Amino acid sequence: MGEQHKECQSCGWRGPAAELDETKDASTGKTHIFCPDCGGVDIEDLNPDEKGETSES
């Protein structure tokens, strides 16, 4: 049950996708995501394999 992590290319913020700010465009029905720190829209997925960490508690 891994949480998808994201990274803002504008400011370097990293965190779970659940922390991103979202707005839904009523006219198109599309959801837009924004960085919670800088409001940037250039958000990329982080590769979970890069961390090399697994937490099984």
C-alpha positions in Angstrom: 0.0 0.0 0.0 2.5 2.6 -1.1 1.4 6.2 -1.3 2.3 7.8 -4.7 4.9 10.6 -4.1 5.2 13.7 -6.2 7.8 16.4 -6.8 7.3 20.0 -7.8 9.8 21.0 -10.5 9.4 24.7 -9.7 10.3 24.7 -6.0 11.5 21.2 -5.2 8.6 20.3 -2.8 8.2 16.5 -2.3 5.4 14.7 -0.7 2.4 12.4 -1.0 0.0 13.0 -3.8 -2.8 13.5 -1.2 -1.1 16.8 0.0 -1.4 18.4 -3.4 -3.9 21.2 -3.9 -6.6 20.3 -6.4 -9.2 22.3 -8.3 -11.8 20.9 -10.6 -12.7 22.9 -13.8 -16.4 22.7 -14.1 -16.5 23.6 -17.8 -14.1 20.7 -18.8 -14.5 18.3 -15.9 -10.7 18.1 -15.6 -8.9 18.2 -12.2 -5.8 20.4 -12.0 -3.2 19.8 -9.3 -1.0 22.5 -7.7 2.0 22.4 -5.4 1.0 23.2 -1.8 4.1 25.3 -1.3 4.5 27.5 -4.4 1.3 26.8 -6.4 3.3 25.5 -9.3 1.7 23.1 -11.8 4.8 21.3 -13.0 4.3 18.2 -10.8 6.1 14.9 -11.6 5.8 11.4 -10.1 8.7 10.3 -8.0 10.0 6.8 -8.7 9.6 4.8 -5.5 12.5 2.6 -6.5 14.9 5.6 -6.3 14.5 5.8 -2.5 15.3 2.1 -2.0 13.1 2.1 1.1 10.4 -0.2 2.1 8.5 0.1 5.3 6.7 -2.9 6.5 5.7 -2.4 10.1 
